[in-house]
């Protein structure tokens, strides 16, 4: 079973995961979330500076680790969606250029464009 990117699986627009990822991406890029992260780092520093028990130190560290993992997955999802969109635009540009090239002159430029369309699927 080959895993495919969510943007390649949905046929009728964006699915629940895509909508959730977009909303989460918007939230995590907001000033409110930045303030939350600063407060979390300050709490981490305060727990260590106050010399609280190891349980508190582990709890704050675990929260930061979990948040870091979630942000990493959101970042990768946003990167893949942007990459997919750019590739579709490049394919559309290449297709448009091919249509403008005269059929009687199949030169190197035409062959290069034909080879470039859909190249990302071979990689």
N, C-alpha and C positions, 0 to 999 in steps of 0.2 A: 504494500500500500504506500503510495507516494504522498507525502504531505504537501499540500499546496497552500499558498498564501490565501488568507480570507478574502482578499479582493478578487482573487481568481476563482473562488468557489461560488460566490453569490451571483445568481442569475438575474434576480429581480431587484436590483438596487443594493442598498447596504443592509446587512443583517444586524442582529442585536449586538454581536461582538464589535463590529465596526463602529456602530453608534456609541457603544460604551467606551471603546478605545479613544474615539474622538473627544467625547466629553471628559474623560480622564486626562487626556492630553491638554485640553483647554484648562482644566482645573490646576494641573501641576505646573503650568506655565504662568499662573496668576501670582500677583503680589501676595495674596492671602496665603497661598501654599508656601511661598518663600519665607514669610514670617513664621509659619508653623515649623518649617525646617530649622530656622535659626533658633527658635525656642527649644526645639528638640536637642539641638547641639548644646545649647546653654544648659539644659537639664542634664545632659550627659556630663558636661564639665562640672556642674554643681554637685552631682552625685559623687563624683570622684573627689572633688575638693572637700566635700563635707565628710568624707570617709565613711559613707553609709555602708551597710552590709553588702556582701558579695551578691546577694539575691537582687538587690536594687540595681547594682552595676550591670549584672547580666540582663535584667529586664530591659533597661534603657538601651543597652547594646543590641539586644535581640530586636527591639522595635526599630532601631536604626538599620539593622541588617535587612529586615523584612521590607522596610520602606525602600531601601536601596535596590533590592531585587525587583520589586514592583515597578520602580522607575526605570530600571534597565529594560524590562520587558515592554513598557510603554514606548520607550525611546526606539527600540528595535522595530516595534510595530509601525511607528510613525515613519521611520526610515524606509521600511519596505513599501509602505503606501506611497511615499513620495517617489521612490525609485520606480515603482510600477507606473505612476502617472507620467513621469518624465519619459520613460521608455515608450509609452503609448503615443505621446506627443512627437517623439523623434520618428517613430514609425509612420505617423500621419504626415510629417514633413517629407520624409523619404518617398512615401507614396505619391505625394503631390509633385515632387520633383520628377519622379519617373513619368508621370502623366504629361509633364511639360516637355520632356525630351522627345525629339522627333523619332518615330518608329523606324525611319530609314537609316538612322545613324546610331546603331547599337554600339557605342564606343565603350571605353573603359569606365567612364562615369556611370553609365547605365548598369553595367555589370556590378560595379561596386555597390550601387544603391540596392540592386536586387539582392545581393548577398547580405547587406546590412539589415534588411527588413526581417525581423524575427530572430536576429542573431542572439538576443539575450536568452532565448529558450535553449540554445545549444550549449551555453556556458554552464 
